Amino acid sequence: MIRFYFFLSLLALIAVPEKTLAHGANIEYRQTAAITIEAKYDDGTPMANAQVVVYAPSDRATPWLKGTTDESGNFTFVPDTKPENIGDWDVKVRQSGHGDITSIPLSEGENVADTQLASGGRGYTSAQKAIMAAAGIWGFIGTALYFSRSKSSKLD
Amino acid sequence: MHIPDGFLSPSVCITGYALTGGVTWYCLRQIERDRNIQANIPKASLLTAAFFVASLINIPIPPTSIHLIFNGLMGALLGYYAFLAILIGLFFQAVMFQHGGMSTLGVNAIIIGSPSIAAYHLFQQRGRLGSNKPVLTTILSFVSGAGALLLSAAMFAILLVTNISPDMDVNAERTAILISLSGYSIQAVIEGVFTVMLISFLEKVKPELLKS
């Protein structure tokens, strides 16, 4: 029953490479782009502590990164910007037999500080769901009515 | 309890489809011998509608949430029609709500559908042991409803535990699956009680529905 809405946002994060000197400290910084996913069950409950596996475009068979989501279903990772890793990053989230896989397109020069929001795109609103369910039910009821019509009502 | 696309290897999915094909053929052959097909199809169709919407209702039981299946109830009321009804219901759930998946339709039909046939045979013991004993009817309907669900949950857990992708943390995922089994045992009690209520209601209102 479980589908997820994945929200992808590109955030500006500050990465701090460590560099220890004998008697002084020196801090270098650079800005990179990170991807945050938010995994939810389709009733809106966050998938807490679910397993996440990230696959890079250069090698889709071996996991590039493994981790778990936090209490509110969020998981953040910093994709590397090697030229061979430009393309679709696959992120798989899974918990006790429920889960989904989503593709995150990453193009060159996208490590700017703007935030994008994207979702898996398969989410229906509850009104849409209700209409679809009603249509399905009506189909089954129609079948029942067709087969239960009395013999005298046939035209032959 | 529906396994989504991408969780099982292609060989498992194909095996699931092959088994479902075989069981469907067997059920159709049994239905062909039924003298009262015209009267039973509407019943099957209405219960398919109930099965189809029941899965949209979530009941949160931490750490996961469950949704009602009613496969035991369908087996007790429909007999061999139940497997076909469940197969059709699962197809529409997968197509309309991505609940389950097309590649795993065969596997899901075996997981959810085959216990309903077991429930049917169990419930048929009522005719042999005496259908006028209300206590016996209550016990048989509870065991049909709850047992079919537990059987499904066991098959679901075994399939998933033996098919955890090596990319995952196998131990953590196995623990999560075993914890979810506790949720299914609560669900089994809920469905068992519901089956008892519905069957005792039908017995008072329309007892001919229970004879098949």
Interface residues (C-beta under 8 A of the other chain):
Chain A: M1 I2 R3 Y41 D43 T45 A48 Q51 V53 T62 P63 K66 T68 K92 R94 Q95 S96 G97 H98 G99 D100 I101 R122 Y124 K129 M132 A133 G136 I137 F140 I141 T143 A144 L145 F147 S148
Chain B: H2 I3 P4 G6 F7 Q38 A39 I41 P42 K43 S45 L46 T48 A49 F52 V53 S55 L56 N58 P60 P63 T64 S65 H67 F92 M96 F97 Q98 H99 F156 A157 L160 D167 M168 D169 A172 E173 A176 I177 I179 S180
